[in-house]
Amino acid sequence: MPPVEKFKGRSGQVMADRYELMEMIGSGGQGVVYKAYDRYENDYVAAKICEWNDPSACERMYREALVMSQLEKTAAVRVLDQIKTDDGAMALVMELLDGSDLASVLHLREGRGMKATRSWVTAILEPIVRTLDAAHERGIVHRDLKAENVFVIDPRSGGGVRLLDFGFAKLMRLPQITAAEAFAGSPGYIAPEVWRDGAVAADPRVDVYALGVLVFRMLAGRLPFEGSAIQIAREAMTSERPSLHALRPDLPTDLDAWIRQVLAIEPDDRFAKIVAAWHALEACLEELY
């Protein structure tokens, strides 16, 4: 991946005679993200540009646009336009979000001694679950669900949440981009079968597993398995699942059974559908204030 500093020179450029690039606000595996001014709509947007000289990166961005267009009425980030820069780089124009990712929100809340409540967990996760269910129905597996990819919108900008970064999404009906033996995702959230068999093993149940990790992180203040990637992989594939109730005695004991099922080592032992996992979680949380 080229150094990010290389692309700071795009600030001030105008794409498609419409989008004026401002400051760079992020970067990732598929490109660099700028804040941009939309001259037609007199509004600000986010522009994600595929800067990497890698055909697979551009293919991922194309698929990301395809996925998000299919999830238009969900909590997925909205794609507004798909264009090319003057030098031929592919770019996605998306809604500009005001707020913070969930990882930052959790860090702030935990620093203030705030524990996750049932209503807060529901407000954050229910739209994400509905979005993932819609994706799964269309043969799309996100593969990188984590706190950093859930964006919490500032209440002053309308509130709500968005699911970010479909760049590593697996489209079950299209040829695979990620090598069969490769890993896609963040170590703490990767399902055991992906550690064991690589990307070829990914199906909707890897998102079910990641949801379990995310719930554990929100309620316990830590991931189920921590350490180096090798340590996490070993524990994910072999270890007993940790107890939420032991970490937070105020949580219902039923949550431990839910965690064991949603984080099961074998995918066949997990919930088959993410909405089923969610409904079971709601039942467990009924006792929580």
Secondary structure as UniProt FT lines:
FT   HELIX           4..10
FT   TURN            11..12
FT   STRAND          14..15
FT   TURN            16..18
FT   STRAND          19..27
FT   STRAND          32..38
FT   TURN            39..42
FT   STRAND          43..49
FT   HELIX           55..70
FT   TURN            71..75
FT   STRAND          79..84
FT   TURN            86..87
FT   STRAND          90..95
FT   STRAND          99..101
FT   HELIX           102..111
FT   TURN            112..113
FT   HELIX           118..137
FT   TURN            138..139
FT   STRAND          140..141
FT   HELIX           147..149
FT   STRAND          150..153
FT   HELIX           155..157
FT   STRAND          161..163
FT   TURN            167..168
FT   STRAND          170..171
FT   TURN            172..173
FT   TURN            180..181
FT   HELIX           187..189
FT   HELIX           192..197
FT   HELIX           199..201
FT   HELIX           204..220
FT   HELIX           229..238
FT   HELIX           244..247
FT   TURN            249..250
FT   HELIX           254..262
FT   HELIX           267..269
FT   HELIX           274..284
FT   HELIX           285..287
//
